[in-house]
Amino acid sequence: MSARSAVPRVLWLPAVAALALVVLPVLGLFTRVDPTRLPALLLSPAALDALRLSVQTAALSTALSLLLGGPLAVVLARSRMRGLRVVRAVVLLPLVLPPVVGGLALLYLLGRTGPVGGLLDAVGLRLPYTTTAVVLAQVFVAMPFLVVGLEGALRTAGARYEQVAATLGAGPWLAFRRVTVPLLLPALGSSLVLTFARALGEFGATITFAGSLQGTTRTLPLAIYTEAQSDVDAAVAMSLLLVVLALVVIVVARPKAVEGRL
């Protein structure tokens, strides 16, 4: 059967409706902005500062998600400890929680009156309303995407190749590094792209925990919200910039990662 004939005709109508529901609102943004003002709006100091900060913090949060979430995914996929289902549910909690709840949780943990924030404040370290707070908020909401992708890939791949490597004298770390990691590269690439894209669009947890300070914590989503209160054209222009940036990340990087052509 051809790929086209494999799709039942009855599914085309709801599929087209679903596509229209996603595409048409985005296209509607182009009808709102004045093309002659677009370059000036996108090159304004506020837009450039927000773009720079968004890319930098999203890249840092993606790297931190890999550093922490990668080992966590391995533990969830391979460990047999008791209560693993509860641990997995807690890890996936940010996927279903409103981001503002995550921001409040971070604020009351790491704020000046929080149990951890109080200790940090005693030694002169303050996290809320800093660029570090932006990164932590993005990690909170985006890391589960990486954990889910890698854990699923690990479960699909199984442990048989590592077991074969063990019979050939490879230790657990060597087998994982030389056998498992190469098998995970396609899933890793895809998960990193999704994590970066989610961090790039984070709003609720960031504004709650980090505030909206231009050049320090005001990422593109926060800049869009701020400009929408006074200059709708500027907000729409930044929205288009964020849409284009997200599309570039997803369309250009993700297919290569999925197909294993990293």
Buried (B, 14 or more C-beta within 10 A) or exposed (E): EEEEEEEEEEEEEEEEEEEEEEEEEEEEBEEEBEEEEBEEBBEBEBBEBBBEBBBBBBBBBBBBBBEBBBEBBBBBBBEEEEEEEEBBEEBBBBEEBEBBBBBBBBBBBBBEEBEEBEEBBEEEEBBBBBBBBBBBBBBBBBBBBBBBBBBBBBEEBEBEBBEEBBEEEBEEEEBBEEBBEEBBBBBBBBBBBBBBBBBBBBBBBBBBBBBBBBEBBBBBBBBBBBBBEEBEBBBBBBBBBBBEBBEEBBEEBBEBBEEEEE
